[in-house]
């Protein structure tokens, strides 16, 4: 069973790009605003971006990633994406997806993004 599975992380150099994917079960994904979060050990989880659950799929971004990251969703595949361009060392974190109003049981394992020269 899918539940929530994040993928696409890796180790890149500053200025490079990555594309994260989040595959979720239908009951978690369909019709709900979905979000990407990130968290480093010992730090609070940060909301990175979210996208509404209606047909318009309107995106919103934190100031720290605006202009560099693009969130999107494919409702037919119950999958959400995060295109991350011009990555910076401060983007290094574990990235998670969940509903915009997160449910404790819907956290996946996350995917590690490391930006380092």
C-alpha positions in Angstrom: 0.0 0.0 0.0 1.3 3.4 -0.9 0.2 5.8 1.9 2.9 8.5 1.3 6.2 7.9 -0.5 8.7 10.7 -1.2 11.5 10.2 -3.7 14.0 12.1 -5.8 16.4 13.5 -3.3 20.1 13.3 -3.6 23.4 15.2 -3.2 24.0 18.1 -5.6 26.3 21.1 -5.9 25.0 24.7 -5.3 23.1 26.0 -8.3 22.0 22.6 -9.5 18.5 21.2 -9.6 16.5 18.3 -8.3 12.9 17.1 -8.8 11.1 15.5 -5.8 8.1 13.3 -6.1 5.4 12.4 -3.6 3.1 9.5 -4.3 0.2 9.3 -2.0 -2.8 7.1 -1.5 -6.0 8.3 -3.0 -7.8 9.0 0.3 -4.9 11.2 1.4 -4.4 13.1 -1.8 -7.6 13.5 -3.8 -9.2 16.9 -3.3 -6.9 18.1 -0.5 -4.3 20.8 -0.5 -1.0 19.1 -0.3 2.3 20.5 0.9 6.1 20.0 1.0 7.8 20.4 4.3 11.5 20.1 5.2 13.2 19.5 8.5 16.8 19.2 9.6 17.7 17.3 12.8 17.0 19.3 15.9 15.0 21.9 14.0 11.4 22.7 13.5 9.6 21.4 10.4 9.2 24.2 7.8 6.5 24.5 5.3 8.2 24.9 1.9 5.3 25.1 -0.5 1.7 24.0 -0.9 -0.8 23.5 -3.7 -4.5 23.6 -3.5 -6.7 20.6 -4.1 -9.1 22.0 -6.5 -8.8 21.8 -10.3 -6.8 25.1 -10.4 -4.0 23.7 -8.3 -2.9 27.1 -7.0 0.7 27.1 -5.6 2.1 29.0 -2.7 5.7 29.2 -1.6 7.7 30.2 1.4 9.8 33.3 0.9 13.0 31.2 1.2 12.2 29.2 -2.0 10.0 31.6 -4.0 11.3 32.0 -7.5 13.5 28.8 -7.3 11.1 26.0 -6.5 7.9 25.0 -8.4 5.2 22.8 -6.9 2.8 20.8 -9.1 0.5 17.9 -8.9 -0.9 15.2 -11.1 -4.3 14.3 -9.8 -4.7 11.3 -12.1 -1.6 9.8 -10.5 -2.1 11.0 -7.0 1.4 12.4 -7.2 2.9 15.8 -6.3 6.2 17.2 -7.4 8.7 19.8 -6.3 11.1 21.1 -8.9 14.0 22.7 -7.1 16.3 24.9 -9.1 19.3 27.0 -8.1 19.7 24.9 -5.0 21.6 26.5 -2.0 23.4 24.8 0.9 20.6 26.1 3.2 18.2 23.9 1.3 19.9 20.8 2.8 17.2 19.0 4.7 14.9 16.0 4.7 11.9 16.8 2.6 8.4 15.4 3.4 5.0 15.7 2.0 1.6 15.7 3.7 -1.6 17.5 3.5 -1.4 21.2 4.1 -3.1 20.5 7.4 -0.9 17.6 8.2 -2.1 14.4 9.8 0.3 12.6 12.0 -0.2 9.3 10.4 0.4 10.5 6.9 4.1 11.3 7.2 6.4 9.3 5.0 10.1 8.5 5.3 11.1 11.7 3.6 13.8 12.2 1.0 17.2 13.6 1.9 18.4 16.6 -0.1 22.0 17.6 0.4 23.5 20.7 -1.3 27.2 20.9 -0.9 30.3 21.8 -2.9 
